[in-house]
Amino acid sequence: MRVWSIARFNVAAGQRVIGGIYHIQNVNAYDSRLKQWIVRFHCVATRYLENYLGWHRLLDHFGQHATPVACFIAAVGKERRFQQLSTT
């Protein structure tokens, strides 16, 4: 199970990189791609937001090489990198 941590940038102090791996440009780029992709749905219910985010991560990962077979294998494969784990 993957444990996520939150990295905070202090932009006012000129901090743009944390630990050499977290760049604020990457965060801004992902945010921009997500907003451009999700605008086509005109609204997303909070209840289904996890599903949309998983779908976007899958398409973002495969890019132009997203085929139905590749998406299916990724969704049910061993890695389960695109599934959101939620508790009920």
C-alpha positions as a Python dict, from the first residue, in 0.01 Angstrom:
ca = {
    (1, 'M'): (0, 0, 0),
    (2, 'R'): (132, 340, -97),
    (3, 'V'): (156, 609, 169),
    (4, 'W'): (123, 962, 38),
    (5, 'S'): (282, 1265, 191),
    (6, 'I'): (202, 1628, 128),
    (7, 'A'): (482, 1856, 17),
    (8, 'R'): (424, 2229, 64),
    (9, 'F'): (600, 2499, -134),
    (10, 'N'): (680, 2837, 14),
    (11, 'V'): (655, 3035, -309),
    (12, 'A'): (683, 3369, -127),
    (13, 'A'): (1031, 3264, -7),
    (14, 'G'): (1130, 3158, -360),
    (15, 'Q'): (1100, 2784, -299),
    (16, 'R'): (1028, 2604, -627),
    (17, 'V'): (1172, 2255, -564),
    (18, 'I'): (1148, 2020, -267),
    (19, 'G'): (1397, 1737, -231),
    (20, 'G'): (1498, 1759, -595),
    (21, 'I'): (1185, 1569, -704),
    (22, 'Y'): (884, 1791, -638),
    (23, 'H'): (873, 2086, -875),
    (24, 'I'): (595, 2342, -857),
    (25, 'Q'): (589, 2345, -1240),
    (26, 'N'): (487, 1976, -1238),
    (27, 'V'): (203, 2048, -998),
    (28, 'N'): (83, 2343, -1206),
    (29, 'A'): (110, 2144, -1531),
    (30, 'Y'): (-92, 1852, -1390),
    (31, 'D'): (-354, 2091, -1253),
    (32, 'S'): (-383, 2259, -1593),
    (33, 'R'): (-417, 1927, -1780),
    (34, 'L'): (-681, 1806, -1534),
    (35, 'K'): (-887, 2126, -1564),
    (36, 'Q'): (-872, 2120, -1945),
    (37, 'W'): (-983, 1756, -1948),
    (38, 'I'): (-1262, 1784, -1692),
    (39, 'V'): (-1424, 2097, -1841),
    (40, 'R'): (-1586, 1884, -2113),
    (41, 'F'): (-1813, 1722, -1854),
    (42, 'H'): (-1962, 2060, -1746),
    (43, 'C'): (-1984, 1941, -1385),
    (44, 'V'): (-1858, 1649, -1187),
    (45, 'A'): (-2044, 1530, -880),
    (46, 'T'): (-1820, 1498, -577),
    (47, 'R'): (-1954, 1147, -535),
    (48, 'Y'): (-1788, 1040, -863),
    (49, 'L'): (-1475, 1256, -842),
    (50, 'E'): (-1251, 958, -753),
    (51, 'N'): (-1362, 781, -1071),
    (52, 'Y'): (-1290, 1084, -1289),
    (53, 'L'): (-947, 1133, -1130),
    (54, 'G'): (-859, 766, -1186),
    (55, 'W'): (-976, 791, -1547),
    (56, 'H'): (-768, 1104, -1600),
    (57, 'R'): (-455, 947, -1445),
    (58, 'L'): (-494, 648, -1676),
    (59, 'L'): (-532, 863, -1988),
    (60, 'D'): (-254, 1096, -1873),
    (61, 'H'): (-23, 797, -1829),
    (62, 'F'): (-89, 641, -2171),
    (63, 'G'): (-126, 965, -2366),
    (64, 'Q'): (-177, 902, -2737),
    (65, 'H'): (-114, 528, -2687),
    (66, 'A'): (-434, 467, -2488),
    (67, 'T'): (-612, 170, -2638),
    (68, 'P'): (-914, -9, -2489),
    (69, 'V'): (-703, -320, -2427),
    (70, 'A'): (-421, -128, -2256),
    (71, 'C'): (-669, 61, -2038),
    (72, 'F'): (-849, -259, -1941),
    (73, 'I'): (-524, -436, -1849),
    (74, 'A'): (-412, -135, -1643),
    (75, 'A'): (-747, -119, -1463),
    (76, 'V'): (-756, -485, -1360),
    (77, 'G'): (-384, -555, -1357),
    (78, 'K'): (-161, -633, -1062),
    (79, 'E'): (-27, -282, -1019),
    (80, 'R'): (-365, -115, -964),
    (81, 'R'): (-186, 219, -995),
    (82, 'F'): (-491, 391, -1140),
    (83, 'Q'): (-748, 281, -885),
    (84, 'Q'): (-847, 500, -597),
    (85, 'L'): (-856, 321, -266),
    (86, 'S'): (-1145, 446, -60),
    (87, 'T'): (-1300, 336, 263),
    (88, 'T'): (-1670, 305, 320),
}
